[in-house]
Structure formats: structure tokens, C-alpha cells
Amino acid sequence: MGLRIRTRFLGIGLFAVLVGSVLAGLALRQPAAAADIIVGETVGASQRIPLGQIDHTAWDELLHKYVDSHGMVAYAAWKRSASDQRKLLDYLNHLSRSDNRGTKPQLLAFWINAYNALTVYGILREYPTSSIRNHTAKLFGYNIWKHLKLRVAGNAYSLEDIEHKILRKMGEPRIHFAIVCASIGCPRLLNEAYVPERLDQQLTENAKNFFGNREKFRYDAASRRFWVSPILQWFAEDFGADQAARLRTIAPYLPDETSRHMALAGKVSLSYLDYDWSLNDRK
């Protein structure tokens, strides 16, 4: 009896050791949690500057140089230029000096530019790459939308923070036709910086460009159906409380009188196009 008991406990002990070894091996193979990449200077409150003094000229010059009229970016050329990569980083450092207080147009222009510039910075770090989705780990590892952050007024903001906690809360649905996640399915990256004094014109221009693109919007008169970008589905609540309200919101930016009339009348159904996550790379 004693021998059987000792044997049984010995077997249990060996099994526990084996299980422990397997679990330890699995733990060793798990990738470590990704560390945040924080861009921007640490600036004390007394050194911060008002939004009205933030200068977007450097970003404007870089956009003119590397982005075409369709929003495609010459990443390879930008990557080859150490001076222009430095210029982009200097611009982001300049943004980090803001006190994050100003008028609504100033805040919108600031954060739209910040989102787009930080995204380009993140893509240039990874380039060559075929899609931003290659850098958006779900469980472990680096996720560009969560771990790449810009320090502003003492806080570090990820791309997700900028989009969801700042811009979407400002009640301007046209931001969804201005912020760009480096993908062909996104709105075009405007090849000039957003500025407060022309912000409404720029947002309207890019919204019209978005709906004028058949990859983002189509109207089928026979079935009375709009085929729209899934952006309108993902962020539906930002465009209105129900479908009729959402159609009224987008109506002014639709490409022809017929589609505008149908949207205002609410006489269409909605279907969603596929989203192209390919990099907006100008080869």
C-alpha cells in the first residue's frame, strides 16, 4: 500500500513538473508587451505656446513636396531624405509645445494635422511596408494606433486617442474625410496643411473629393441605392441619429444634383463598399 501511494504521488509530481515546464516554455515564446513610442518634447506649462502661435508651415511644405493631388505619398523618397524626416520630427516637436487651448477651428486644424503627421511619421519608421495593418497587432506587440503617441501639453496621445477622444467629440463629421490612416480606402491626404482661417473650405473640398471618388461613393438609380465607404458605417453616429439624418449630412458633398436630391429626400438604401487597406504609396 505504501509503495503504491508513494508511486502515485511521484507520478503526480512528475506530471506537475512537466506541465510547469510546458507553461514556462509557452510564456517564454509570448512576445513582450509593446512599449509606447512617444514623440514630442517635454515642455513645462510656462513654456507652452497658444494654438494661435503654432506654425503649420513645415508640414505644409512637406505635403507639397511628397503628396500628390490624389493624396498618394512618395514614402520612398521621403525615407531617403534624412533632412526631411528630421523636418517632420521637428514639426511634431513644435506641436508638442502647444497649450492645447484655442478656438474650435484652431483645435480642429491642429489635431487633424497632428493625426496625419504622426501617421506619416509612423509609416516612415516601418517603410517599406504594404499596409498600416501590418503594424496593428491585436493582442501582443506593437500597434501603431495605440502605441505611437504625440506628447501635447503634458499628455501623450495615441492615434486612437486623437481620433476618438478629441476629434470625434468636437461634433464635426467632416473630420472623417480629413484624417488619413495611410490607406487607399481612406480619404485623400490633402497636400497642404489644414489652417484655421481656411478650415471650413478645406474640409468641404476634401469631403466633395471623397464622394466624387467612385471607390468611395456610387449611386445606382435603378435600385435607388447608395454604395458608400464603410467609414459611413463605422462612424454612423457622427453623421446623425438615423439614416435620414446621415443622408442629409452628406448630401451637400455628393457629386451630382440627382444624388443630392435623393439623399435629402431619404429615398435611397445604403450598401457598403470594400475598404482597401493598401498603403497610399506613390511609387
Backbone as JSON, one array per atom type, in Angstrom:
{
  "sequence": "MGLRIRTRFLGIGLFAVLVGSVLAGLALRQPAAAADIIVGETVGASQRIPLGQIDHTAWDELLHKYVDSHGMVAYAAWKRSASDQRKLLDYLNHLSRSDNRGTKPQLLAFWINAYNALTVYGILREYPTSSIRNHTAKLFGYNIWKHLKLRVAGNAYSLEDIEHKILRKMGEPRIHFAIVCASIGCPRLLNEAYVPERLDQQLTENAKNFFGNREKFRYDAASRRFWVSPILQWFAEDFGADQAARLRTIAPYLPDETSRHMALAGKVSLSYLDYDWSLNDRK",
  "N": [[0.83, -1.21, 0.0], [1.87, 1.26, 0.91], [3.93, 1.55, -0.95], [2.45, 1.84, -3.31], [1.16, 4.25, -2.81], [3.32, 6.01, -2.6], [4.3, 5.8, -5.21], [2.13, 6.78, -6.65], [2.07, 9.5, -5.8], [4.57, 10.27, -6.68], [4.17, 10.07, -9.43], [2.22, 12.07, -9.79], [3.72, 14.27, -9.05], [5.73, 14.3, -11.03], [4.13, 14.8, -13.26], [3.18, 17.35, -12.64], [5.57, 18.79, -12.73], [6.17, 18.47, -15.45], [3.98, 19.78, -16.68], [4.39, 22.33, -15.69], [6.81, 22.97, -16.91], [6.08, 23.01, -19.61], [4.24, 25.16, -19.62], [5.94, 27.22, -18.82], [7.62, 27.3, -21.02], [5.83, 28.11, -23.0], [5.24, 30.64, -22.05], [7.69, 31.9, -22.33], [7.8, 32.05, -25.08], [5.86, 33.91, -25.7], [5.35, 37.1, -27.12], [6.76, 40.11, -25.83], [4.97, 42.74, -24.17], [4.28, 45.61, -26.1], [6.21, 48.57, -26.04], [5.37, 52.02, -25.56], [5.84, 54.44, -28.12], [6.84, 57.54, -27.89], [6.49, 60.67, -29.2], [7.71, 63.97, -29.35], [8.47, 66.95, -27.48], [9.16, 67.37, -23.96], [7.56, 69.79, -22.31], [7.39, 72.38, -20.04], [4.63, 73.95, -18.26], [4.88, 76.73, -18.29], [6.3, 77.2, -20.56], [4.78, 76.58, -22.72], [2.94, 77.3, -25.74], [0.32, 79.35, -27.17], [-2.35, 78.02, -29.21], [-2.78, 79.64, -31.4], [-0.28, 80.47, -32.11], [0.99, 78.31, -33.13], [2.74, 77.01, -35.82], [2.1, 75.77, -38.95], [3.61, 75.62, -41.22], [5.93, 74.09, -41.91], [4.94, 71.47, -42.12], [3.12, 71.88, -44.17], [4.89, 72.44, -46.28], [6.25, 69.99, -46.53], [4.13, 68.33, -47.26], [3.41, 69.43, -49.76], [5.69, 68.72, -51.13], [5.86, 65.9, -51.1], [3.36, 64.69, -51.47], [0.79, 63.93, -53.75], [-1.9, 65.27, -55.84], [-3.89, 63.44, -55.53], [-3.6, 62.43, -53.06], [-1.66, 60.53, -52.68], [1.38, 59.28, -51.4], [4.86, 59.87, -51.57], [6.57, 57.84, -50.18], [9.01, 56.42, -50.31], [10.88, 58.25, -51.37], [10.74, 60.21, -49.4], [11.65, 58.75, -47.22], [14.29, 58.41, -47.97], [15.34, 60.88, -47.52], [17.06, 62.22, -45.07], [17.07, 64.75, -43.97], [14.46, 65.72, -44.43], [12.97, 63.88, -43.02], [13.81, 64.58, -40.49], [12.82, 67.15, -40.47], [10.08, 66.63, -40.34], [9.94, 65.41, -37.81], [10.79, 67.57, -36.26], [8.63, 69.27, -36.68], [6.57, 67.83, -35.39], [7.6, 67.97, -32.8], [7.34, 70.68, -32.45], [4.53, 70.9, -32.43], [4.08, 69.69, -30.0], [4.59, 71.62, -28.17], [2.37, 73.11, -27.83], [-0.27, 74.67, -25.92], [-2.68, 73.53, -26.09], [-5.09, 74.89, -26.15], [-7.65, 76.84, -27.52], [-9.56, 78.3, -30.25], [-12.35, 76.59, -31.79], [-11.89, 76.12, -34.65], [-9.07, 76.38, -34.61], [-8.32, 74.27, -32.92], [-9.36, 72.05, -34.31], [-7.92, 72.16, -36.77], [-5.33, 71.9, -35.77], [-5.35, 69.31, -34.53], [-6.14, 67.61, -36.62], [-4.0, 67.94, -38.41], [-2.01, 67.01, -36.67], [-2.74, 64.31, -36.32], [-2.47, 63.31, -38.96], [0.24, 63.89, -39.54], [1.57, 62.46, -37.54], [0.81, 59.89, -38.24], [2.07, 59.6, -40.78], [4.72, 59.83, -39.91], [4.87, 57.48, -38.38], [4.52, 55.53, -40.38], [6.78, 55.98, -41.98], [8.75, 55.12, -40.24], [8.42, 52.39, -40.44], [8.63, 51.78, -43.08], [10.06, 50.06, -45.9], [6.68, 49.02, -46.39], [3.51, 47.37, -46.88], [1.02, 47.95, -45.93], [-0.71, 49.71, -43.36], [-1.97, 48.03, -41.66], [-0.25, 45.98, -41.2], [1.03, 46.66, -38.95], [-0.49, 46.67, -36.68], [-0.92, 45.09, -34.26], [-3.08, 42.84, -32.54], [-3.22, 41.53, -29.97], [-0.63, 41.06, -28.75], [2.45, 42.83, -28.94], [3.51, 45.55, -31.11], [1.24, 48.15, -31.85], [0.39, 50.46, -34.07], [-1.67, 52.32, -33.91], [-2.22, 52.45, -31.22], [0.18, 52.56, -29.75], [1.98, 54.42, -30.79], [2.59, 57.69, -30.02], [1.85, 61.17, -29.46], [3.17, 63.77, -27.62], [1.5, 66.29, -26.0], [0.97, 69.27, -24.34], [1.72, 68.14, -21.88], [0.54, 65.63, -21.88], [0.35, 62.35, -23.38], [-0.77, 61.37, -26.48], [-2.3, 58.85, -28.31], [-2.84, 57.71, -31.72], [-5.41, 56.62, -31.77], [-6.48, 57.92, -29.52], [-6.44, 60.6, -30.38], [-8.23, 60.51, -32.54], [-10.66, 59.38, -31.45], [-11.08, 60.4, -28.84], [-10.67, 63.08, -28.99], [-11.02, 64.46, -31.64], [-13.46, 63.32, -32.68], [-15.21, 64.05, -30.71], [-15.7, 66.68, -31.12], [-17.78, 67.3, -32.73], [-17.76, 67.55, -35.54], [-18.39, 66.12, -38.38], [-16.99, 66.05, -40.79], [-14.36, 65.56, -40.27], [-13.82, 62.94, -40.79], [-13.28, 62.81, -43.43], [-10.89, 63.89, -43.61], [-8.84, 63.07, -41.83], [-6.27, 60.67, -42.12], [-5.41, 57.31, -42.56], [-3.21, 56.32, -43.88], [-3.97, 54.69, -46.02], [-5.39, 53.41, -49.07], [-8.14, 53.22, -49.05], [-8.85, 55.26, -47.37], [-9.86, 58.75, -47.01], [-8.36, 61.15, -49.27], [-5.04, 62.24, -48.53], [-4.73, 65.48, -47.94], [-2.76, 67.68, -49.85], [-1.72, 69.88, -48.51], [-1.34, 71.78, -45.5], [-3.88, 71.83, -42.98], [-5.47, 74.79, -42.0], [-6.62, 77.18, -39.6], [-7.96, 79.5, -40.61], [-8.88, 78.81, -43.13], [-10.22, 76.51, -42.79], [-12.93, 75.52, -42.96], [-13.45, 75.66, -45.72], [-11.43, 73.9, -46.65], [-12.17, 71.46, -45.45], [-14.67, 71.06, -46.62], [-13.91, 70.9, -49.32], [-12.35, 68.54, -49.31], [-14.26, 66.68, -48.49], [-16.03, 66.72, -50.66], [-14.31, 65.79, -52.63], [-13.92, 63.22, -51.68], [-16.48, 61.97, -51.96], [-16.7, 62.22, -54.66], [-15.16, 60.26, -55.67], [-15.3, 57.17, -57.17], [-14.58, 54.86, -55.91], [-15.31, 55.31, -53.38], [-17.91, 56.23, -53.32], [-21.0, 55.52, -54.91], [-23.89, 55.86, -56.94], [-26.73, 54.03, -57.6], [-29.17, 54.33, -59.72], [-31.25, 52.71, -60.67], [-31.85, 50.88, -58.63], [-32.18, 52.59, -56.6], [-30.1, 53.05, -54.7], [-27.39, 53.83, -52.59], [-23.98, 53.23, -52.74], [-21.55, 53.21, -50.43], [-18.54, 54.27, -48.71], [-17.26, 52.21, -46.06], [-16.59, 53.81, -43.95], [-18.72, 55.45, -43.42], [-20.34, 53.69, -42.15], [-18.87, 52.69, -39.96], [-18.61, 54.97, -38.4], [-21.16, 55.9, -38.05], [-22.85, 57.19, -36.16], [-21.72, 59.68, -35.89], [-22.63, 61.12, -38.01], [-25.31, 61.47, -37.79], [-28.47, 60.77, -36.08], [-30.09, 58.84, -37.22], [-30.7, 57.03, -40.32], [-31.86, 58.81, -42.16], [-31.08, 61.31, -41.21], [-28.33, 61.06, -41.48], [-28.02, 60.87, -44.23], [-28.85, 63.42, -44.95], [-26.76, 64.86, -43.87], [-24.55, 64.2, -45.47], [-25.39, 64.99, -47.95], [-24.77, 67.64, -49.11], [-22.26, 67.24, -50.18], [-22.23, 65.42, -52.17], [-21.77, 64.16, -55.55], [-23.49, 64.98, -57.67], [-26.57, 66.55, -58.79], [-28.81, 64.85, -58.77], [-28.17, 62.71, -56.97], [-27.82, 64.22, -54.67], [-30.4, 65.24, -54.3], [-31.84, 62.84, -53.86], [-30.66, 61.99, -51.51], [-31.4, 64.02, -49.7], [-34.11, 63.67, -49.74], [-34.3, 61.23, -48.61], [-34.67, 58.83, -49.95], [-33.3, 56.51, -50.56], [-31.48, 53.39, -50.29], [-28.77, 52.05, -48.33], [-25.66, 50.6, -49.07], [-22.48, 49.02, -48.47], [-19.19, 49.59, -49.55], [-16.16, 47.71, -50.24], [-13.24, 48.04, -48.19], [-10.11, 49.36, -48.88], [-7.1, 48.53, -47.67], [-4.55, 48.87, -48.59], [-1.36, 50.44, -48.79], [-1.15, 53.98, -49.2], [0.74, 54.59, -51.32], [2.9, 56.31, -53.35], [4.44, 55.22, -55.96]],
  "CA": [[0.0, 0.0, 0.0], [2.75, 2.42, 0.99], [4.64, 1.69, -2.22], [1.51, 2.38, -4.32], [0.9, 5.68, -2.52], [4.5, 6.78, -2.97], [4.35, 5.82, -6.67], [1.09, 7.7, -7.13], [2.5, 10.87, -5.57], [5.69, 10.51, -7.57], [3.59, 10.32, -10.76], [1.59, 13.39, -9.77], [4.78, 15.27, -9.02], [6.34, 14.39, -12.36], [3.15, 15.43, -14.14], [3.17, 18.78, -12.32], [6.8, 19.36, -13.27], [6.04, 18.5, -16.9], [3.04, 20.85, -17.03], [5.05, 23.59, -15.39], [7.82, 23.22, -17.94], [5.38, 23.39, -20.85], [3.7, 26.52, -19.45], [7.06, 28.14, -18.82], [8.06, 27.42, -22.41], [4.87, 28.94, -23.72], [5.4, 32.03, -21.58], [8.9, 32.45, -22.94], [7.57, 32.31, -26.5], [4.93, 35.01, -25.89], [6.05, 38.36, -27.32], [6.59, 41.07, -24.74], [4.06, 43.85, -24.45], [4.98, 46.67, -26.82], [6.39, 49.84, -25.35], [4.91, 53.19, -26.29], [6.81, 55.31, -28.8], [6.3, 58.87, -27.64], [7.14, 61.73, -29.97], [7.41, 65.31, -28.83], [9.27, 67.44, -26.37], [8.54, 67.61, -22.66], [7.58, 71.24, -22.15], [6.7, 72.85, -18.85], [3.46, 74.78, -18.52], [5.27, 78.12, -18.55], [6.95, 77.28, -21.87], [3.84, 76.23, -23.78], [2.51, 78.44, -26.53], [-1.08, 79.26, -27.59], [-2.58, 77.4, -30.51], [-2.68, 80.64, -32.45], [1.12, 80.65, -32.46], [1.5, 77.09, -33.75], [3.0, 77.26, -37.23], [2.0, 74.53, -39.72], [4.31, 75.82, -42.49], [6.84, 72.98, -42.22], [4.09, 70.36, -42.55], [2.61, 72.28, -45.47], [5.97, 72.29, -47.26], [6.48, 68.56, -46.72], [2.99, 67.78, -48.02], [3.56, 69.87, -51.15], [6.84, 68.06, -51.73], [5.79, 64.44, -51.18], [1.99, 64.19, -51.65], [0.21, 64.44, -54.99], [-3.27, 65.79, -55.74], [-4.79, 62.33, -55.19], [-3.31, 62.0, -51.69], [-0.66, 59.46, -52.66], [2.59, 59.77, -50.73], [6.14, 59.33, -52.04], [7.25, 57.42, -48.95], [10.4, 56.01, -50.58], [11.7, 59.45, -51.49], [10.76, 60.84, -48.07], [12.5, 57.9, -46.38], [15.69, 58.63, -48.36], [15.77, 62.21, -47.13], [17.22, 62.35, -43.62], [16.72, 66.12, -43.57], [13.0, 65.89, -44.4], [12.49, 63.12, -41.87], [14.1, 65.43, -39.33], [11.88, 68.27, -40.53], [8.8, 66.12, -39.85], [10.07, 65.25, -36.36], [10.82, 68.92, -35.68], [7.25, 69.77, -36.7], [5.85, 67.17, -34.3], [8.1, 68.57, -31.56], [6.7, 72.01, -32.37], [3.14, 70.7, -31.98], [4.06, 69.28, -28.59], [4.75, 72.81, -27.33], [1.08, 73.79, -27.73], [-1.0, 74.57, -24.65], [-3.91, 72.8, -26.41], [-6.26, 75.73, -25.87], [-7.88, 77.78, -28.6], [-10.88, 78.25, -30.85], [-12.67, 75.3, -32.42], [-11.11, 75.94, -35.88], [-7.66, 76.16, -34.27], [-8.19, 72.92, -32.37], [-9.59, 71.08, -35.38], [-6.77, 72.18, -37.68], [-4.17, 71.37, -35.04], [-5.42, 67.86, -34.29], [-6.15, 66.91, -37.92], [-2.61, 67.92, -38.84], [-1.25, 66.15, -35.75], [-3.06, 62.92, -36.65], [-1.89, 62.94, -40.25], [1.7, 63.95, -39.46], [2.01, 61.35, -36.7], [0.64, 58.67, -39.05], [3.16, 59.56, -41.76], [5.94, 59.53, -39.15], [4.83, 56.07, -38.03], [4.72, 54.72, -41.59], [8.18, 56.12, -42.39], [9.55, 54.27, -39.35], [8.25, 50.99, -40.82], [8.75, 51.64, -44.53], [8.94, 49.69, -46.79], [5.57, 48.2, -45.91], [2.42, 47.37, -47.85], [-0.23, 48.37, -45.29], [-0.66, 50.06, -41.95], [-2.49, 46.9, -40.91], [0.89, 45.13, -40.84], [1.63, 47.2, -37.73], [-1.59, 46.88, -35.75], [-1.09, 43.84, -33.51], [-4.32, 42.85, -31.75], [-3.05, 41.09, -28.59], [0.72, 41.31, -28.28], [3.28, 43.51, -29.91], [3.3, 46.95, -31.44], [0.06, 48.57, -32.59], [0.67, 51.86, -34.39], [-2.78, 53.17, -33.48], [-2.26, 52.52, -29.76], [1.48, 52.74, -29.1], [2.65, 55.61, -31.29], [1.9, 58.78, -29.32], [2.37, 62.53, -29.53], [3.06, 64.47, -26.35], [0.98, 67.65, -26.12], [0.54, 69.89, -23.07], [1.97, 67.26, -20.75], [-0.11, 64.33, -22.05], [0.72, 61.61, -24.59], [-1.99, 60.98, -27.18], [-2.15, 57.91, -29.42], [-3.72, 58.0, -32.86], [-6.78, 56.32, -31.34], [-6.91, 59.0, -28.63], [-6.7, 61.81, -31.17], [-9.45, 60.33, -33.32], [-11.89, 59.07, -30.72], [-11.26, 61.18, -27.61], [-10.55, 64.52, -29.25], [-11.66, 64.95, -32.85], [-14.86, 62.9, -32.81], [-16.02, 64.73, -29.7], [-15.84, 68.09, -31.46], [-19.03, 67.5, -33.46], [-17.52, 67.92, -36.94], [-18.27, 64.84, -39.09], [-16.08, 66.11, -41.94], [-13.01, 65.07, -39.92], [-13.66, 61.6, -41.35], [-12.81, 62.96, -44.79], [-9.65, 64.67, -43.5], [-7.77, 62.3, -41.18], [-5.88, 59.64, -43.09], [-4.68, 56.21, -41.94], [-2.19, 55.83, -44.81], [-4.54, 53.61, -46.83], [-6.12, 53.86, -50.27], [-9.54, 53.34, -48.69], [-9.06, 56.5, -46.62], [-9.9, 59.96, -47.84], [-7.02, 61.54, -49.71], [-4.26, 63.13, -47.68], [-4.66, 66.79, -48.61], [-1.35, 68.04, -49.98], [-1.44, 71.14, -47.83], [-1.73, 71.72, -44.09], [-5.13, 72.47, -42.58], [-5.23, 76.02, -41.25], [-7.9, 77.63, -39.05], [-8.65, 80.53, -41.39], [-9.48, 78.21, -44.33], [-10.58, 75.15, -42.42], [-14.23, 75.11, -43.49], [-13.26, 75.45, -47.16], [-10.62, 72.7, -46.85], [-12.97, 70.29, -45.08], [-15.69, 70.89, -47.67], [-13.22, 70.46, -50.53], [-11.96, 67.13, -49.21], [-15.48, 65.87, -48.45], [-16.52, 66.6, -52.05], [-13.38, 64.9, -53.32], [-14.19, 61.86, -51.19], [-17.7, 61.43, -52.59], [-16.51, 62.22, -56.1], [-14.34, 59.09, -56.0], [-16.18, 56.01, -57.32], [-14.19, 53.83, -54.96], [-15.87, 55.69, -52.08], [-19.35, 56.51, -53.43], [-21.68, 55.3, -56.19], [-25.35, 55.88, -56.86], [-27.4, 53.15, -58.56], [-30.51, 54.9, -59.87], [-32.24, 51.65, -60.89], [-32.25, 50.28, -57.34], [-32.21, 53.67, -55.61], [-29.16, 52.61, -53.67], [-26.06, 54.42, -52.48], [-22.86, 52.4, -52.3], [-20.7, 54.19, -49.76], [-17.4, 53.78, -47.95], [-17.63, 51.74, -44.72], [-16.39, 54.89, -42.97], [-20.07, 55.91, -43.06], [-20.91, 52.66, -41.27], [-18.09, 52.63, -38.72], [-18.81, 56.19, -37.62], [-22.51, 56.35, -38.42], [-23.44, 58.09, -35.16], [-21.18, 61.03, -36.05], [-23.31, 61.77, -39.12], [-26.72, 61.68, -37.48], [-29.09, 59.78, -35.2], [-30.7, 57.78, -38.02], [-30.23, 57.06, -41.7], [-32.32, 60.03, -42.84], [-30.22, 62.41, -40.77], [-26.99, 60.85, -42.04], [-28.09, 61.22, -45.65], [-28.9, 64.89, -45.03], [-25.43, 65.37, -43.54], [-23.6, 64.04, -46.58], [-25.99, 65.47, -49.2], [-24.1, 68.77, -49.79], [-20.95, 66.88, -50.72], [-22.41, 64.39, -53.2], [-21.21, 64.69, -56.8], [-24.43, 65.46, -58.7], [-27.85, 67.04, -58.27], [-29.72, 63.72, -58.54], [-27.83, 62.02, -55.72], [-28.1, 65.14, -53.56], [-31.86, 65.25, -54.11], [-32.27, 61.57, -53.28], [-30.21, 61.96, -50.12], [-32.24, 64.93, -48.91], [-35.46, 63.09, -49.65], [-34.21, 59.97, -47.87], [-35.33, 57.81, -50.77], [-32.32, 55.52, -51.01], [-30.93, 52.43, -49.34], [-27.31, 52.12, -48.24], [-24.8, 49.42, -49.03], [-21.12, 49.46, -48.16], [-18.11, 49.12, -50.42], [-14.99, 47.14, -49.56], [-12.23, 49.03, -47.79], [-8.78, 48.99, -49.37], [-6.08, 48.87, -46.67], [-3.24, 49.0, -49.21], [-0.69, 51.7, -48.46], [-1.31, 55.05, -50.18], [2.15, 54.74, -51.68], [3.14, 56.81, -54.71], [5.68, 54.56, -56.36]],
  "C": [[0.86, 1.26, 0.0], [3.48, 2.67, -0.31], [3.74, 2.29, -3.29], [1.27, 3.86, -4.08], [2.08, 6.53, -2.95], [4.61, 6.9, -4.5], [3.34, 6.8, -7.25], [1.53, 9.15, -6.96], [3.69, 11.25, -6.45], [5.2, 10.82, -8.99], [2.95, 11.69, -10.85], [2.65, 14.48, -9.81], [5.45, 15.44, -10.37], [5.43, 15.08, -13.35], [3.13, 16.95, -13.92], [4.42, 19.47, -12.87], [6.73, 19.51, -14.78], [5.14, 19.64, -17.35], [3.68, 22.21, -16.8], [6.08, 23.96, -16.45], [7.19, 23.68, -19.24], [4.87, 24.82, -20.76], [4.81, 27.55, -19.46], [7.58, 28.36, -20.24], [7.14, 28.29, -23.22], [5.02, 30.4, -23.34], [6.61, 32.67, -22.22], [8.69, 32.8, -24.4], [6.59, 33.45, -26.76], [5.71, 36.3, -26.12], [5.78, 39.32, -26.16], [5.61, 42.16, -25.16], [4.86, 44.98, -25.08], [5.08, 47.91, -25.96], [5.86, 50.98, -26.21], [6.09, 53.9, -26.94], [6.24, 56.72, -28.71], [7.15, 59.91, -28.34], [6.77, 63.06, -29.34], [8.23, 65.66, -27.62], [8.46, 67.5, -25.08], [8.69, 69.09, -22.35], [6.8, 71.61, -20.9], [5.58, 73.81, -19.19], [3.84, 76.21, -18.88], [5.9, 78.32, -19.92], [6.0, 76.96, -23.03], [3.33, 77.48, -24.48], [1.05, 78.26, -26.97], [-1.2, 78.63, -28.96], [-2.43, 78.39, -31.66], [-1.25, 80.9, -32.9], [1.76, 79.39, -33.04], [1.59, 77.31, -35.26], [3.02, 75.92, -37.99], [2.75, 74.61, -41.05], [5.18, 74.63, -42.87], [6.07, 71.77, -42.74], [3.54, 70.65, -43.94], [3.66, 72.06, -46.56], [6.25, 70.81, -47.55], [5.36, 67.92, -47.53], [3.07, 68.18, -49.49], [4.66, 69.08, -51.86], [6.59, 66.58, -52.01], [4.4, 63.87, -51.46], [1.4, 64.79, -52.91], [-1.25, 64.84, -54.77], [-4.29, 64.71, -55.4], [-4.52, 61.8, -53.77], [-2.32, 60.86, -51.59], [0.68, 60.04, -52.22], [3.84, 59.09, -51.28], [6.98, 58.93, -50.82], [8.71, 57.09, -49.2], [11.31, 57.22, -50.65], [11.84, 60.15, -50.14], [11.7, 60.07, -47.14], [13.99, 58.14, -46.7], [16.24, 59.97, -47.88], [15.84, 62.33, -45.61], [16.8, 63.74, -43.15], [15.22, 66.33, -43.5], [12.35, 65.0, -43.34], [12.7, 63.92, -40.59], [13.13, 66.61, -39.28], [10.5, 67.86, -40.01], [8.85, 65.96, -38.33], [10.09, 66.61, -35.67], [9.41, 69.53, -35.63], [6.43, 69.14, -35.57], [6.31, 67.7, -32.94], [7.5, 69.95, -31.35], [5.26, 71.88, -31.9], [3.09, 70.39, -30.49], [4.2, 70.47, -27.65], [3.43, 73.55, -27.12], [0.48, 73.65, -26.33], [-2.36, 73.9, -24.83], [-5.16, 73.59, -26.02], [-6.41, 76.74, -27.0], [-9.3, 77.68, -29.1], [-11.11, 76.87, -31.47], [-11.92, 75.13, -33.74], [-9.63, 75.69, -35.6], [-7.43, 74.74, -33.77], [-8.36, 71.86, -33.45], [-8.39, 71.01, -36.32], [-5.55, 71.55, -37.01], [-4.22, 69.85, -34.96], [-5.54, 67.05, -35.58], [-4.72, 66.82, -38.45], [-1.77, 66.98, -37.98], [-1.48, 64.69, -36.09], [-2.36, 62.49, -37.93], [-0.36, 62.91, -40.21], [2.24, 62.79, -38.63], [1.88, 60.03, -37.45], [1.76, 58.53, -40.07], [4.48, 59.22, -41.06], [6.0, 58.04, -38.82], [5.06, 55.16, -39.22], [6.18, 54.8, -42.04], [9.11, 55.29, -41.5], [9.53, 52.82, -39.84], [8.57, 50.74, -42.3], [10.07, 50.98, -44.91], [7.93, 48.75, -46.13], [4.43, 48.31, -46.91], [1.1, 47.88, -47.26], [0.01, 48.73, -43.84], [-1.13, 48.9, -41.08], [-1.38, 45.9, -40.55], [1.47, 45.52, -39.49], [0.56, 47.51, -36.69], [-1.89, 45.57, -35.02], [-2.3, 43.93, -32.59], [-4.09, 42.51, -30.27], [-1.67, 41.46, -28.04], [1.48, 42.05, -29.37], [2.79, 44.91, -30.23], [2.02, 47.17, -32.25], [0.19, 50.07, -32.82], [-0.43, 52.79, -33.91], [-2.81, 53.37, -31.97], [-0.93, 52.97, -29.14], [2.3, 53.91, -29.61], [1.9, 56.83, -30.76], [2.63, 60.1, -29.52], [2.13, 63.2, -28.18], [2.61, 65.9, -26.61], [0.5, 68.12, -24.75], [0.64, 68.9, -21.91], [1.32, 65.9, -20.82], [0.34, 63.69, -23.36], [-0.54, 61.04, -25.21], [-1.65, 60.02, -28.32], [-3.03, 58.36, -30.58], [-5.18, 57.71, -32.51], [-7.31, 57.42, -30.43], [-7.29, 60.24, -29.43], [-8.01, 61.68, -31.94], [-10.69, 60.26, -32.45], [-12.14, 59.97, -29.5], [-11.19, 62.68, -27.83], [-11.4, 64.92, -30.45], [-13.13, 64.57, -32.95], [-15.77, 63.61, -31.82], [-16.26, 66.2, -30.02], [-17.03, 68.36, -32.38], [-18.86, 67.96, -34.89], [-17.32, 66.64, -37.74], [-17.29, 64.86, -40.25], [-14.65, 65.72, -41.57], [-12.75, 63.71, -40.56], [-13.25, 61.63, -42.82], [-11.49, 63.74, -44.82], [-8.52, 63.9, -42.84], [-7.54, 61.02, -41.98], [-5.0, 58.59, -42.42], [-3.74, 55.52, -42.94], [-2.68, 54.69, -45.69], [-5.31, 54.19, -48.01], [-7.61, 54.03, -49.96], [-9.87, 54.58, -47.9], [-9.41, 57.65, -47.56], [-8.48, 60.31, -48.28], [-6.35, 62.38, -48.62], [-4.1, 64.44, -48.44], [-3.2, 67.23, -48.67], [-1.07, 69.48, -49.56], [-1.91, 71.0, -46.39], [-3.11, 72.36, -43.9], [-4.79, 73.69, -41.72], [-6.56, 76.59, -40.8], [-8.67, 78.58, -39.96], [-9.29, 79.99, -42.66], [-10.05, 76.82, -44.04], [-11.9, 74.69, -43.03], [-14.13, 74.81, -44.98], [-12.49, 74.15, -47.42], [-11.4, 71.43, -46.53], [-14.04, 70.01, -46.13], [-15.07, 70.35, -48.94], [-12.88, 68.97, -50.45], [-13.17, 66.21, -49.12], [-16.04, 65.67, -49.86], [-15.6, 65.69, -52.86], [-13.64, 63.45, -52.94], [-15.38, 61.25, -51.91], [-17.63, 61.47, -54.11], [-15.68, 61.04, -56.59], [-15.23, 57.85, -56.04], [-15.78, 54.83, -56.43], [-14.76, 54.1, -53.57], [-17.38, 55.9, -52.12], [-19.85, 56.23, -54.84], [-23.19, 55.36, -55.94], [-25.92, 55.02, -57.97], [-28.85, 53.61, -58.66], [-31.57, 53.82, -60.0], [-32.75, 51.07, -59.57], [-32.39, 51.33, -56.24], [-31.32, 53.33, -54.41], [-27.86, 53.41, -53.75], [-25.1, 53.33, -52.05], [-21.82, 53.35, -51.73], [-19.54, 53.49, -49.04], [-17.87, 53.27, -46.58], [-17.31, 52.75, -43.63], [-17.74, 55.4, -42.49], [-20.79, 54.92, -42.17], [-20.19, 52.65, -39.93], [-18.37, 53.81, -37.8], [-20.2, 56.79, -37.85], [-23.07, 57.39, -37.46], [-22.92, 59.52, -35.3], [-21.89, 61.81, -37.14], [-24.8, 62.0, -38.86], [-27.31, 60.53, -36.69], [-29.73, 58.63, -35.96], [-30.26, 57.95, -39.47], [-30.65, 58.33, -42.42], [-31.43, 61.21, -42.48], [-28.82, 62.28, -41.38], [-26.95, 61.2, -43.52], [-28.14, 62.73, -45.83], [-27.52, 65.49, -44.77], [-24.49, 65.3, -44.73], [-24.1, 64.65, -47.88], [-25.22, 66.62, -49.87], [-22.8, 68.4, -50.5], [-21.04, 65.84, -51.83], [-22.16, 64.99, -54.58], [-22.19, 65.22, -57.84], [-25.77, 65.79, -58.05], [-28.8, 65.89, -57.94], [-29.43, 63.03, -57.22], [-28.07, 62.93, -54.51], [-29.59, 65.18, -53.25], [-32.34, 63.98, -53.43], [-31.84, 61.46, -51.82], [-31.09, 62.83, -49.25], [-33.64, 64.38, -48.72], [-35.46, 61.78, -48.86], [-34.78, 58.8, -48.62], [-34.35, 56.74, -51.28], [-31.98, 54.55, -49.88], [-29.41, 52.55, -49.37], [-26.7, 50.73, -48.28], [-23.37, 49.92, -48.92], [-20.09, 48.79, -49.06], [-17.01, 48.45, -49.58], [-14.0, 48.25, -49.25], [-10.86, 48.54, -48.21], [-7.72, 49.48, -48.38], [-4.68, 48.97, -47.28], [-2.66, 50.38, -48.92], [-0.9, 52.73, -49.59], [0.08, 55.51, -50.66], [2.27, 55.18, -53.14], [4.48, 56.27, -55.16], [6.5, 55.44, -57.3]]
}
